[in-house]
C-alpha cells in the first residue's frame, strides 16, 4: 500500500493507477477507483477516488523562477 501526502514526489503520484492500494496515512485507504488531475497555474491537484467512497487529495505547488 502506498501512502500519499503533500511530501510524495510528483513522479510517484503520476505512477498511481486504478486498482492500486493507497492511503493518506490518516485513516482513508483503499483501492483507487478513479483519478482526477487538475493543472492550475500555481499547483497540480491529484484527486484519487477510493472504491466504496472516500477521496485522497494531494496538492503539489509548482516551482517557479522569476528573472
Secondary structure as GFF3:
##gff-version 3
##sequence-region A 1 67
A	DSSP	beta_strand	2	3	.	.	.	ID=ss1
A	DSSP	alpha_helix	10	15	.	.	.	ID=ss2
A	DSSP	beta_strand	21	23	.	.	.	ID=ss3
A	DSSP	beta_strand	29	39	.	.	.	ID=ss4
A	DSSP	beta_strand	43	50	.	.	.	ID=ss5
A	DSSP	beta_strand	55	61	.	.	.	ID=ss6
###
